Each structure stands twice: as structure tokens, then as C-alpha cells.
Amino acid sequence: MDSKEKSRSVFSKRLSLLRRTSGMTQKQVAQSLSIDRSTYAYYENDKTKPDYGTLVRIARIFQVSCDYLLGLTDSDHPAAP
């Protein structure tokens, strides 16, 4: 793992992993979120963070909790209501 990979946040690492695991491209995820691909790429590269509403939409796309995306839990399954 290079120094750039080590310095990335849990959020950006998990976002990239979830996208690759789902077989989606950055462009496909960005289109689902109605944002530019470059904006989404910045999330994965830890350059910027999404606003709350976008974070929730990302969690829904990948069917995980916001807590998982943010590194607050290691369980990728949303808690039952």
C-alpha cells in the first residue's frame, strides 16, 4: 500500500471498494447521484466529502448504512428499524 492509499479516509476507501465490488464505474455512480463524474471521483480520492443528502443516497445505492460508509461500524448491513 503506498502512502497515498494509507492517508485516504475510511470513507473514500470504502466508497471505492463498494463501487468496484458492485461492478459499477464512477460514471454510473455519478449518474445515479445526478452529479459530475469528477465530483464523485473527488469523493473516492478524498479530495472532497459529499453533503448529507448525497451521503444518504450513496448508502442507498450500495445498500449499506451511513455509519458503515463513515467508518463508525464495520458491519456493512444497515440496522433494522
Residue pairs with C-beta under 8 A, 6 or more apart in sequence:
5 13
7 46
8 45
8 46
9 46
9 71
10 70
10 71
11 43
11 46
11 49
11 69
11 70
11 71
12 43
12 44
12 45
12 46
14 68
14 69
14 71
15 43
15 44
15 58
15 69
16 44
18 62
18 64
19 25
19 26
19 29
19 44
19 62
22 62
26 37
26 40
26 41
26 44
27 37
29 40
29 58
29 61
30 36
30 37
30 39
30 40
32 57
32 61
33 40
33 54
33 57
33 58
33 61
35 54
39 48
42 48
43 49
43 50
43 58
50 58
55 66
55 69
55 70
56 66
58 69
59 65
59 66
59 68
59 69
59 78
62 69
63 78
64 76
64 77
64 78
65 73
65 75
65 76
65 77
65 78
65 79
67 73
68 74
68 75
68 76
68 77
68 78
